[in-house]
Amino acid sequence: MRTKLHRRALLAATLLAATTSFAQGTSSANYPNKPIRVVVPFAPGSATDQIARAFTQKMQESLGQPLVVDNKPGVNGMLGAAEVAKATPDGYTLLIGTNSTNAALKSLMKKLPYDQDTAFAPVAYMGQVPLIVAVNNDVPARTLRELVDLAKSKPGHVTFASASTSQLVSTEMLASMAGVQMNNIPYKSGPAAMTDLIGGQVMMFTADFAVMLPQVNAGKVRGLAVTSAKRSPAVPNLPTVNEALGLKDYELIAYFAAFAPAGTPPEIIRKLNEAVNAAAQSKEITEKFAAIGFVPEPGTPEALAQRTRTETAKWAKAIRDAKIEPQ
C-alpha cells in the first residue's frame, strides 16, 4: 500500500513539475504580451531618466509592447531598487540600475532591504558618462586648483550638493585626495541640486553631463573639470581632475544598466538583452547622447555580471578611501 502511495505521489510531483515547466516555457515563448514597467530609481530629468526613456522607446520597437517608465527616487536609488528586488521575476518589471544601486549602496548603507549581490538578474550594460565639477558663478575660484586652495584656507567653508552616489563619492574622493574638507548638502534629485547651485545656495556640484553641461554651456554655472581619466570630446576645454590638481589616480564615472528581479527565466533575459543592445547600437541613441559624453556599450548578461562584481569592489574602495561612513 505504501509503495502505491509513494508511486502516486512521485507521479503527481512529476506531472506538476512538467506542467510548471511547460507553463514557464509557454510564458517565455509568448513574452512579452503586455506592457513592461521600467523602474528608474532617480527623479525625472536626471541622466538616468533621460537615458532610460530613450532606450525604452527604442526597445519597444524590438519587443512590440509598451515600456512604461516609473520614477521612484530616494536614498541614492535604494527605494526604486528595492521595489524591483521584490517584484515577480516574470520580465514585466525592470530596473535601470546605476553605480549607486548595483555597486556602491552596499558600502554606503549599513543595511539594505535586499541583498545587492543576489537580488537582481543582469540583463545588459547600457553605457557610461563622466561627471563635471562645477561651481556657482559667484564663487571666487576660476580653476579647480583655486577651489581647493579656497577649501584649504577655510576648512568646511566650501559647500557641495549631492543627490546620488556618484555625486557624493566623486566629491568626497576629490576632497580626500586633495587633502581638504568640504561640507556636503544632500538633495533628493539632481535637478533640485542644480537649481540651488545656480541660485548660490551651494557653492559646488559634481554631476553627469546630462544635468550639468547645458548649464555650463549657458554660462549659468562655471565648469572646472571632468571626472574621467581622459578629457571628454563634448567639453575638450575642461581638464580632467588629474590634470587640474596634478593627481594620477582620480577617476569616477556614472554608468547605466538594465536588471531584472533574480529568478527571471533565461529566455526572457535573452530577449531583453537583445532589445537593449539593439537600442545601444542605434543611430538615434548614439547621436542623441553624444553631446553629453554618453558612451553606449552593448554586451552580454554575463559581461554585466562580471562588471558589476568589479564595480562593487571599486566603489567599496573609493568609499573607504573617501572616509564615508555607512548610514
C-alpha positions, 0 to 999 in steps of 0.5 A, a space after each residue: 500500500 505504501 509503495 502505491 502511495 509513494 508511486 502516486 505521489 512521485 507521479 503527481 510531483 512529476 506531472 506538476 513539475 512538467 506542467 510548471 515547466 511547460 507553463 514557464 516555457 509557454 510564458 517565455 515563448 509568448 513574452 512579452 504580451 503586455 506592457 513592461 514597467 521600467 523602474 528608474 530609481 532617480 527623479 525625472 530629468 536626471 541622466 538616468 531618466 533621460 537615458 532610460 526613456 530613450 532606450 525604452 522607446 527604442 526597445 519597444 520597437 524590438 519587443 512590440 509592447 509598451 515600456 512604461 517608465 516609473 520614477 521612484 527616487 530616494 536614498 541614492 536609488 535604494 527605494 526604486 531598487 528595492 521595489 524591483 528586488 521584490 517584484 515577480 521575476 516574470 520580465 514585466 518589471 525592470 530596473 535601470 540600475 546605476 553605480 549607486 544601486 548595483 555597486 556602491 549602496 552596499 558600502 554606503 548603507 549599513 543595511 539594505 532591504 535586499 541583498 545587492 549581490 543576489 537580488 537582481 538578474 543582469 540583463 545588459 550594460 547600457 553605457 557610461 558618462 563622466 561627471 563635471 565639477 562645477 561651481 556657482 558663478 559667484 564663487 571666487 575660484 576660476 580653476 579647480 586648483 583655486 577651489 581647493 586652495 579656497 577649501 584649504 584656507 577655510 576648512 568646511 567653508 566650501 559647500 557641495 550638493 549631492 543627490 546620488 552616489 556618484 555625486 557624493 563619492 566623486 566629491 568626497 574622493 576629490 576632497 580626500 585626495 586633495 587633502 581638504 574638507 568640504 561640507 556636503 548638502 544632500 538633495 533628493 534629485 539632481 535637478 533640485 541640486 542644480 537649481 540651488 547651485 545656480 541660485 548660490 545656495 551651494 557653492 559646488 556640484 559634481 554631476 553627469 553631463 546630462 544635468 550639468 553641461 547645458 548649464 555650463 554651456 549657458 554660462 549659468 554655472 562655471 565648469 572646472 573639470 571632468 571626472 574621467 581619466 581622459 578629457 571628454 570630446 563634448 567639453 575638450 576645454 575642461 581638464 580632467 581632475 588629474 590634470 587640474 590638481 596634478 593627481 594620477 589616480 582620480 577617476 569616477 564615472 556614472 554608468 547605466 544598466 538594465 536588471 531584472 528581479 533574480 529568478 527571471 527565466 533565461 529566455 526572457 533575459 535573452 530577449 531583453 538583452 537583445 532589445 537593449 543592445 539593439 537600442 545601444 547600437 542605434 543611430 538615434 541613441 548614439 547621436 542623441 547622447 553624444 553631446 553629453 559624453 554618453 558612451 553606449 556599450 552593448 554586451 552580454 548578461 554575463 559581461 554585466 555580471 562580471 562588471 558589476 562584481 568589479 564595480 562593487 569592489 571599486 566603489 567599496 574602495 573609493 568609499 573607504 578611501 573617501 572616509 564615508 561612513 555607512 548610514 
